[in-house]
């Protein structure tokens, strides 16, 4: 199939993606695409392909059968983002449609990035893999800090870390559902809608 063509940009900055390209990439009407400037080029891809690329990057550095989720629960109980990247049990519940509206606290983003770098990914690849599955990284604010502190007593019985509470705080602040692979979160009654993926 043709993989290169020339197009003209109209006065509104719009470019039509040729039908053959859309078919090759699996882009349908209404799909969300990801635009990225890389190496002085504009690249367009789908969220699904972006996620698949991130998963390939992670698989290069994780032995088959290794559960990044279990490792993270033991260390920091930050499991969902790695479940997505390593295609672990429960990851199938985090569909591209769901992820296209997902947000991550910059606290949790830092944890995940560090985990992937620790696994051998280059810092650039780890950053790309960490950001690829989600729509938005939300800066940790003073409102979030207050919520994290407020949650200490309620979450102490299940041993949640600061990172776990940052995830919950973002869910509370955005009035959004929170997804985790940590079964102990089922016991929490903190006002956030918590979905355990496995």
C-alpha positions as CSV (number, residue, x, y, z in Angstrom):
1,X,0.0,0.0,0.0
2,X,1.0,3.6,-0.6
3,X,2.7,5.0,2.5
4,X,3.5,8.5,1.4
5,X,1.5,11.2,-0.4
6,X,1.4,15.0,-0.7
7,X,-1.6,17.0,0.6
8,X,-2.4,20.7,0.8
9,X,-3.3,22.4,4.0
10,X,-6.5,24.5,3.7
11,X,-7.1,27.9,5.3
12,X,-8.4,26.4,8.5
13,X,-5.2,24.3,9.0
14,X,-7.1,21.1,8.0
15,X,-5.6,18.2,6.1
16,X,-7.7,15.3,4.7
17,X,-6.2,11.8,5.6
18,X,-6.6,9.8,2.4
19,X,-9.0,6.8,2.6
20,X,-6.2,4.3,1.9
21,X,-4.2,5.7,4.9
22,X,-7.3,5.6,7.2
23,X,-8.0,2.0,6.1
24,X,-4.3,0.9,6.7
25,X,-4.3,2.5,10.2
26,X,-7.8,1.4,11.1
27,X,-9.1,5.0,11.5
28,X,-12.9,5.2,11.4
29,X,-15.1,8.3,11.3
30,X,-15.3,9.7,14.8
31,X,-12.1,8.0,16.0
32,X,-9.7,10.1,18.1
33,X,-6.2,10.3,16.7
34,X,-2.9,11.3,18.4
35,X,-0.8,14.1,16.8
36,X,2.8,14.3,17.7
37,X,5.8,16.3,16.5
38,X,8.8,14.0,16.5
39,X,12.1,14.6,14.7
40,X,10.7,17.7,13.1
41,X,7.8,15.7,11.6
42,X,4.1,15.6,12.3
43,X,3.0,12.1,13.0
44,X,-0.6,10.9,13.2
45,X,-1.6,7.7,14.8
46,X,-4.5,6.1,16.7
47,X,-4.7,5.7,20.4
48,X,-4.8,1.9,19.9
49,X,-1.6,1.9,17.9
50,X,0.0,4.3,20.3
51,X,-0.8,1.9,23.1
52,X,0.5,-1.1,21.2
53,X,3.8,0.7,20.6
54,X,4.1,1.5,24.3
55,X,3.3,-2.2,25.1
56,X,6.1,-3.3,22.7
57,X,8.6,-1.0,24.3
58,X,7.8,-2.4,27.8
59,X,7.8,-6.1,26.6
60,X,11.4,-5.6,25.5
61,X,12.4,-5.1,29.1
62,X,10.0,-7.4,31.0
63,X,10.5,-11.2,31.2
64,X,7.5,-13.2,30.1
65,X,5.4,-14.3,33.1
66,X,6.6,-11.3,35.2
67,X,3.8,-9.3,36.7
68,X,4.7,-5.7,37.0
69,X,1.4,-5.3,38.8
70,X,2.3,-7.6,41.6
71,X,5.7,-6.0,41.9
72,X,4.2,-2.5,42.1
73,X,1.5,-3.6,44.6
74,X,4.3,-4.9,46.8
75,X,6.4,-1.7,46.4
76,X,4.0,1.1,46.0
77,X,0.6,-0.4,45.1
78,X,0.5,1.5,41.8
79,X,-0.6,-1.1,39.4
80,X,-3.1,0.0,36.8
81,X,-0.8,1.9,34.4
82,X,1.6,-1.1,34.3
83,X,-1.3,-3.5,33.8
84,X,-2.1,-1.6,30.6
85,X,1.5,-1.5,29.4
86,X,2.4,-5.1,30.2
87,X,-1.0,-6.5,29.1
88,X,-1.5,-8.2,32.4
89,X,-4.8,-9.8,33.6
90,X,-7.4,-7.1,33.9
91,X,-5.8,-4.8,31.3
92,X,-8.5,-5.8,28.8
93,X,-11.0,-3.9,30.9
94,X,-9.1,-0.7,30.2
95,X,-10.3,-0.3,26.6
96,X,-8.9,2.4,24.2
97,X,-12.3,4.2,24.5
98,X,-11.9,4.3,28.3
99,X,-8.3,5.3,28.1
100,X,-9.1,8.1,25.7
101,X,-10.7,9.9,28.6
102,X,-8.2,8.8,31.3
103,X,-6.1,11.1,33.4
104,X,-3.2,10.4,35.6
105,X,-1.8,12.5,38.5
106,X,1.8,13.7,37.9
107,X,2.7,11.9,41.1
108,X,1.6,8.6,39.7
109,X,3.2,9.5,36.3
110,X,6.5,10.0,38.1
111,X,6.2,6.7,39.8
112,X,5.4,4.8,36.6
113,X,8.2,6.6,34.6
114,X,10.7,5.7,37.3
115,X,9.5,2.1,37.4
116,X,10.0,1.8,33.6
117,X,13.4,3.4,33.6
118,X,14.3,1.0,36.5
119,X,13.3,-1.9,34.2
120,X,15.8,-0.8,31.5
121,X,13.8,1.5,29.2
122,X,15.6,4.6,28.1
123,X,14.2,7.7,29.9
124,X,12.6,8.9,26.5
125,X,11.0,5.5,25.8
126,X,9.8,5.2,29.4
127,X,8.2,8.6,29.2
128,X,6.5,7.9,25.9
129,X,5.3,4.5,27.2
130,X,4.0,6.1,30.4
131,X,2.1,8.9,28.7
132,X,0.8,7.0,25.6
133,X,-2.1,5.2,27.1
134,X,-3.7,8.2,28.8
135,X,-5.3,11.5,27.6
136,X,-4.0,13.9,30.2
137,X,-1.4,14.2,33.0
138,X,-2.9,16.4,35.7
139,X,-0.5,18.5,37.8
140,X,-0.5,17.7,41.5
141,X,-2.2,20.7,43.1
142,X,-2.6,22.1,46.6
143,X,-6.2,20.8,46.4
144,X,-4.9,17.3,45.7
145,X,-2.3,17.7,48.5
146,X,-5.1,18.5,50.9
147,X,-7.2,15.5,49.8
148,X,-4.1,13.2,50.1
149,X,-3.7,14.3,53.7
150,X,-7.4,14.0,54.4
151,X,-7.4,10.4,53.2
152,X,-4.6,9.2,55.6
153,X,-6.9,7.9,58.4
154,X,-9.5,6.3,56.0
155,X,-6.9,4.5,54.0
156,X,-4.5,3.4,56.8
157,X,-6.2,0.0,57.3
158,X,-5.3,-1.1,53.7
159,X,-1.9,0.6,53.8
160,X,-2.2,3.0,50.9
161,X,0.9,4.9,49.9
162,X,1.1,8.6,49.1
163,X,1.0,7.7,45.4
164,X,-2.2,5.6,46.0
165,X,-3.8,8.5,47.8
166,X,-2.7,10.9,45.0
167,X,-4.6,8.7,42.6
168,X,-7.7,8.7,44.8
169,X,-7.4,12.5,45.3
170,X,-7.4,13.1,41.5
171,X,-10.5,10.9,41.2
172,X,-12.3,12.8,43.9
173,X,-11.2,16.2,42.5
174,X,-12.4,15.3,39.0
175,X,-15.4,13.4,40.2
176,X,-14.2,10.5,38.1
177,X,-13.9,6.8,38.5
178,X,-10.6,5.3,39.7
179,X,-9.3,2.1,38.3
180,X,-6.9,-0.2,40.2
181,X,-5.6,-3.7,40.2
182,X,-5.2,-3.7,44.0
183,X,-8.0,-5.7,45.5
184,X,-7.7,-4.1,48.9
185,X,-9.2,-0.9,47.5
186,X,-12.6,-2.7,47.4
187,X,-12.8,-2.1,51.2
188,X,-12.4,1.7,50.8
189,X,-15.3,4.1,51.4
190,X,-13.8,7.4,50.5
191,X,-16.4,8.9,48.1
192,X,-14.7,7.9,44.9
193,X,-16.0,5.3,42.5
194,X,-13.4,2.6,42.6
195,X,-13.2,-0.2,40.0
196,X,-10.9,-3.1,40.6
197,X,-9.9,-4.6,37.3
198,X,-8.9,-8.1,38.4
